[in-house]
């Protein structure tokens, strides 16, 4: 009976080891697939950010290149927003000045009409 119990325990352990091996293979496959997807994503980001820099040399795009390009685009975007704010202020100032000139012109026009 002890022998039967040992055989059953050994069989159970062998099954668990096979299952663990199967899971390990699946995990390795998932990790490999994730790595390939990351490389694809990095290349696509670089193609969108800088078409001439990505894919043309045939070299893999590094994470640092992607980070630098995204940072550069972010900085350019921030500068663009600041420029837009500046232009909005300038436009508002010019519109206010135009209204003032228009109002002064109306006063001058009315005064001129009264004089006539």
Secondary structure, DSSP 8 states (H G I E B T S, - for coil): -HHHHHHHHHHHHHHHHHHHHHHHHHHHHHHHHHHHHHHHHHHHHHHHH-TTTSSSS-----HHHHHHHHHHHHHHHHHHHHHHHHHHHHHHHHHHHHHHHHHHHHHHHHHHHHH-
